[in-house]
Amino acid sequence: AGVNSQRIERGNVTDEEYARVRQATIEYHEGGLFLIDDCVTLESIINRTRTLLRNERIVGISIDYLQLMSLEKSFSKKKYEEEGEISGALKNDVAKKFDIPVIAISQMSRRALDRDIQKAEDGQGAYKIAQDSDIYMILQDKSKDEIEEYGIEYGNQILNLDKNRGGTADVLIDILFDKDTQ
């Protein structure tokens, strides 16, 4: 809608801004996007995906924060082993079996902060996740020095297409993200 989120939260929007927010809300609702936050195990995500495919004909799923997922029966596995098993199951038991794209968002490790350009191997549980991925993208903030040197017109973040099984990899794209605008 292009409206400052703080103005929306405070209820301080013009009639024109309200109309844009209302229209965006309608389009969002009619777009068939479902937000489900009660599925935290791999098994519950697979079951919910199967139900949504049957009842709503969804065309893909997105999982925010892969590290919060777990297995119902992990039997004292280390977290990176569990994440690897989840990653493989998302590829094989969801993406391939249901023939839909899966977008999994995960956190980078602390060592990634030491790099100018972050790589797939910097992700939490990265090896298996990167191995299972067809496309691996990394979004990182630019440094204040870089923004001052080149200007904000070159963006405040870098999107790194680090792995692309079907095309060119190691592509850096400057983007501008305004977290205050919705």
C-alpha positions as CSV (number, residue, x, y, z in Angstrom):
1,A,0.0,0.0,0.0
2,G,3.0,2.3,0.4
3,V,1.9,3.7,3.8
4,N,4.2,4.2,6.7
5,S,3.6,1.3,9.1
6,Q,3.9,3.5,12.2
7,R,1.2,5.7,10.9
8,I,-1.0,2.6,10.4
9,E,-0.3,1.4,13.9
10,R,-1.2,4.8,15.4
11,G,-4.3,5.1,13.2
12,N,-2.9,8.3,11.8
13,V,-3.6,7.8,8.1
14,T,-5.3,10.0,5.5
15,D,-8.5,8.9,3.8
16,E,-6.5,8.2,0.6
17,E,-3.9,6.1,2.6
18,Y,-6.7,4.2,4.3
19,A,-8.2,3.4,0.9
20,R,-4.8,2.1,-0.3
21,V,-4.4,-0.1,2.8
22,R,-7.9,-1.4,2.5
23,Q,-7.4,-2.3,-1.1
24,A,-4.1,-4.0,-0.4
25,T,-5.8,-6.0,2.4
26,I,-8.5,-7.1,0.0
27,E,-6.0,-8.2,-2.6
28,Y,-3.9,-10.0,0.0
29,H,-7.0,-11.9,1.2
30,E,-8.2,-12.7,-2.3
31,G,-4.6,-13.7,-3.3
32,G,-4.9,-17.0,-1.5
33,L,-2.1,-16.5,0.9
34,F,-2.6,-18.3,4.2
35,L,-0.6,-17.4,7.3
36,I,-0.4,-20.4,9.6
37,D,1.7,-20.1,12.8
38,D,0.7,-23.2,14.7
39,C,2.8,-25.7,12.7
40,V,6.2,-26.1,14.1
41,T,7.0,-29.7,13.4
42,L,7.9,-31.1,10.1
43,E,5.1,-33.6,10.3
44,S,2.5,-30.9,11.0
45,I,3.7,-28.9,8.1
46,I,3.5,-31.9,5.7
47,N,0.0,-32.7,7.0
48,R,-1.2,-29.0,6.7
49,T,0.3,-28.7,3.2
50,R,-1.5,-31.8,2.1
51,T,-4.8,-30.5,3.4
52,L,-4.3,-27.0,1.8
53,L,-3.4,-28.6,-1.5
54,R,-6.6,-30.7,-1.4
55,N,-9.0,-27.9,-0.1
56,E,-7.4,-24.7,-1.3
57,R,-5.2,-25.7,-4.2
58,I,-2.2,-23.8,-2.9
59,V,0.7,-23.3,-5.3
60,G,3.6,-23.2,-2.8
61,I,4.6,-22.8,0.8
62,S,7.0,-20.5,2.6
63,I,8.5,-21.3,6.0
64,D,9.8,-18.5,8.1
65,Y,12.7,-19.3,10.4
66,L,13.6,-22.9,9.7
67,Q,15.6,-23.1,12.9
68,L,12.3,-23.0,15.0
69,M,11.1,-26.2,13.3
70,S,11.5,-29.6,14.9
71,L,10.9,-33.2,14.4
72,E,8.2,-35.0,16.4
73,K,10.7,-37.8,17.1
74,S,14.1,-36.3,17.2
75,F,15.6,-38.7,19.8
76,S,18.3,-36.4,21.1
77,K,19.7,-35.4,17.7
78,K,21.9,-32.4,17.5
79,K,20.1,-29.3,16.2
80,Y,22.2,-29.2,13.0
81,E,21.3,-32.8,12.3
82,E,17.7,-32.1,12.9
83,E,17.8,-29.1,10.6
84,G,19.5,-31.2,7.9
85,E,16.8,-33.9,8.2
86,I,14.0,-31.2,8.0
87,S,15.7,-29.6,4.9
88,G,15.8,-32.9,3.1
89,A,12.2,-33.7,4.0
90,L,11.0,-30.3,2.8
91,K,12.7,-31.0,-0.5
92,N,11.7,-34.6,-1.0
93,D,8.4,-35.0,1.0
94,V,7.0,-31.6,0.2
95,A,8.5,-30.0,-2.9
96,K,9.0,-33.1,-5.0
97,K,6.1,-35.2,-3.7
98,F,3.5,-32.4,-3.9
99,D,5.2,-30.7,-6.9
100,I,5.2,-27.2,-5.3
101,P,8.0,-24.7,-4.5
102,V,9.1,-24.5,-0.9
103,I,10.7,-21.3,0.3
104,A,12.5,-21.8,3.6
105,I,13.9,-18.8,5.5
106,S,16.7,-19.4,7.9
107,Q,19.1,-17.4,10.0
108,M,22.7,-16.8,9.2
109,S,25.4,-17.9,11.7
110,R,27.4,-15.3,13.7
111,R,30.5,-15.9,11.6
112,A,28.6,-14.5,8.6
113,L,28.8,-11.1,10.2
114,D,32.6,-11.1,9.6
115,R,32.2,-11.4,5.8
116,D,31.7,-8.6,3.4
117,I,29.6,-10.9,1.2
118,Q,27.8,-13.7,3.0
119,K,27.8,-17.2,1.5
120,A,25.5,-20.3,1.8
121,E,28.0,-21.9,4.1
122,D,27.4,-19.1,6.6
123,G,23.8,-20.2,7.3
124,Q,22.7,-22.0,10.5
125,G,22.8,-25.7,9.7
126,A,24.0,-24.5,6.3
127,Y,25.7,-27.4,4.7
128,K,22.6,-29.6,4.3
129,I,20.3,-26.7,3.6
130,A,22.5,-25.4,0.9
131,Q,23.0,-28.9,-0.5
132,D,19.2,-29.4,-0.7
133,S,18.4,-26.0,-2.2
134,D,17.9,-25.4,-5.9
135,I,18.3,-21.6,-5.2
136,Y,20.0,-20.1,-2.2
137,M,19.6,-16.4,-1.7
138,I,21.1,-14.3,1.1
139,L,19.8,-10.9,2.1
140,Q,22.2,-8.7,4.0
141,D,22.4,-5.1,5.2
142,K,25.0,-2.9,3.6
143,S,27.4,-1.2,5.9
144,K,26.8,2.5,6.8
145,D,30.2,3.3,5.2
146,E,29.1,1.6,1.9
147,I,25.8,3.5,1.9
148,E,27.6,6.8,2.6
149,E,30.2,6.2,-0.1
150,Y,27.8,5.1,-2.9
151,G,24.6,6.7,-1.8
152,I,21.2,5.3,-0.9
153,E,20.1,5.2,-4.6
154,Y,22.2,2.0,-4.7
155,G,20.1,0.5,-2.0
156,N,20.6,-0.4,1.7
157,Q,20.8,-4.1,1.3
158,I,22.4,-6.7,-1.0
159,L,20.6,-9.7,-2.3
160,N,23.2,-12.4,-3.1
161,L,22.0,-15.2,-5.4
162,D,24.7,-17.5,-4.0
163,K,23.4,-20.8,-5.6
164,N,21.3,-21.2,-8.7
165,R,21.0,-24.8,-9.9
166,G,19.2,-23.7,-13.1
167,G,21.3,-20.6,-14.0
168,T,23.8,-18.1,-13.0
169,A,25.0,-17.9,-9.4
170,D,27.1,-15.5,-7.4
171,V,25.0,-12.6,-8.6
172,L,24.8,-9.5,-6.3
173,I,21.8,-7.2,-6.5
174,D,21.4,-3.9,-4.8
175,I,18.0,-3.3,-3.3
176,L,16.3,-0.7,-1.2
177,F,14.2,-1.9,1.7
178,D,12.1,0.6,3.6
179,K,11.0,-1.3,6.7
180,D,8.7,1.6,7.7
181,T,6.5,1.3,4.6
182,Q,3.9,-1.3,4.2
